[in-house]
Amino acid sequence: MRKLAAVLSLYMFTLMFSLSSVAELTIEITQGVDNPSRIAIPPITQDGHSLPEDVSKIISADLERSGLFRPTPRRDMLSFPATAKEVYYRDWRILGTEYLVVGTAVNQAGRYKITFSLMEIHGERKVFTKVVEGPATQIRDLAHYISDQVYQAVTGIPGAFSTRVAYVTAIPVNGKMTFQLMVADVDGARERLLLDSKQPIMSPAWSPDAKELVYVSFETGRPAIFRQNLATAAREQLTNFRGLNGAPSWSPNGKTLALVLSKDGNAEIYTYELSTRKFTRRTTHFAIDTEPNWTPDGKALIFTSDRGGTPQIYKLAIATGRVERLTFRGSYNARPRLAADGRTLVMVHRDNGSFHIASQDLVTGDLRVLTQTYLDESPTVAPNGAMLLYATKKGNKGVLAAVSLDAGVKFLLPARRGDVREPAWSPK
């Protein structure tokens, strides 16, 4: 029971560090690569008329935020071509532009159809021409799609601009906190409230189809795991055991959750079949086993345990129950997440007394500390494996931050008011 009390104490400390107030996220780019690709995106319009939102501006912001591109300011452009035939390559070479995105939009029965092309300036060639369409309410989605296509064509890596992020905030009201579960585009736009509660909320995790979230709520008087549909807001309580009910994680096939329960007196890893509602205990150890997360193939779980004397990360094979230790450097490694390649392990790492986000190559064993901010926690990896989000401190304010897996690109996502914590990057 003493160990369980320690788990709950750590759990509540993490929770209190996660308090925040609701506000739209903003973007502050703090570091990019030394030689980003110069790209220009002239205005994309409908016969010269503005669209409901500035598509070109959204694309420019997406690509700039990646740190790999430096968009040309619109005021510096010598012309505003809309099609490949209207491009005068000399004009863009004068500006040092390497890539150019041009496009036009038409409105057909309330749906916008955007035809866009990526041009390579020095080679004076068209890389591609593609079409995307959707209703006016999805203009931002169309813009993010274009960003994804451009990013992949130039870098060879799928874009992640069309994804979303879930996070937890809290608002002080009359000396008490109101907790909120939020979802927004990964650029902070279109923020949406999913749950408002007078009790703490934490540990959101996405379903593989990005249509649902699971999370921990204290609304029953103790931690319980809930499942919620994003489209309908319908929610279901999945656990209500005495003690700890925490750290839910969705399997890649969407059929099973991994979670932590202490119903038998110690914090252990369980799986829960959503169709049969069957719990299966996966670890049996006197140590604290917590923070399970699935490998991309769904055949194993990675988790945090102090069974070696300090918190370290282990791998549990579902079929055999075999446990393997993965981390050995540093006095503390926790909150494990795997990139989609199944090879890059991301975690909270402590060495020399400081908590930072680190990555470890599971093949070579190489470990790289990615951040130098303050009290870094809760890493979550983009589905393309290029970047990760995490929670940190800027001054006395809690913010979300992003860093590329090579540590070359960094930006902050502070809220306009208060703090924000517990990020979870959507799978798509």
Steps between C-alpha positions, in 0.01 A plus 500: 500500500793731565611449139148563373486823698826602335350430158192707577716778639708509183179485297354802679828692471496445124137608495557821693792581271246462217261777605428758235248752374314474175610716210587462138853376442748723323822418312846631586776355279823500699736300277511374143759334279795709382405499132123461462354464153373831363139460391231741380123453511316782317134558593267218398168659404177439313516718187691759699256494792606393848402162642331468843853460643841593363618161373843623395561653842410171673734304270783748559454476877495119488821476301678768701406323824674185377826696513602361161352781289531878487191642326539816293295787647210595273614862494828392336341305215539648153188328364209285611475209253207260543599228252822343376464679165508839674833437674799711390792312654733799474284701743532230763870435445560870574340444842707187565188284495555126462137379494173663403144389576228638273129424504149599406164429660151457363173474690276220375165471681646615829817291472841652436726324251863608516743408222859557614847445360849482649769657282877453534655832403863420419403206281208696353273199535165403642535241776128417512147628452228371735139573590329512838142592581263547790234729647569852622506371858807292410713769337768456768500124436556563130789733580661248738464232232688717252771558763532125552540438126764770459692390809513138383603589145793710622616299804387147416323481838118499532366824642315520832331838460154342471525343845362623831613521859305431819603666826376585849445849634356646820341835582503654848144597593430647845812341644429157349605332178272407212667233289457472126591246236577676173568401139650731236675489166869440552559868421271598790206608285138383533531429869206292624379417850423130553449484875458757774532372859554621853723196552843432348544352150823351367672250267300541177579239232368472144332204331681384182226650280522833688124490566515439877703580809556313824609694807502504879244703694460542876130590477397183689717594796790284389687452170287323239550440129247637250452455126355785292389536138617829349216537251208427733661582838355170629713367786523177694670418829722194460649454848407579858726281712633605837844659484675589178326491161734674259721544194269355231651424159320378188635199307584554132198292389262700721367191680692511827615746763809472716460663840623505859291365788581454867180310584705204625718712728784600267528704183507249211453505122171360368337475160128552445310354204245760396259246342492249787585743785756247622801610707824300476785562740829525310759567773545344843777666695541666837637812326295783348409424137334791320466713182443222244515578130473269200764416244383584145447131416278448805707202617659662805466772759765740621456626856668668795606297805725545800565126524870569441519752783432817300232582241605348168325387183421138425342303217239230558424244227125436502520140374768373739496745790877546466627829642810673365666814636557765232666796678819506705634855473386760754346464845145543372329406172120508477187582294614289199368555149609331178518667161318330213824331390497294822868579541506849651410509868407840647489555876545732795865464594682622810872535524692738726177592677311649201195361321514522121352320202734249339489247218673164483568287196395150605730341242824687568424608857596861421329751731449866414370770735266713286397782733657747739182655637370480856308208653436327168236225502226315307660445158275401209633418152358621167368218279772572242771463766657834413407700811365464850296716735560520873403707801749736659543829684577844362565720796218419739265407219423152375513469121509234234819478298609311190837369394612300198648157559837632387461798742553743212152656507324640807187706567266583787120486519406712801139577582401866484404472867626262768658159456436191287613139556463130410532515119398203284575515127230337286597207274361671189 
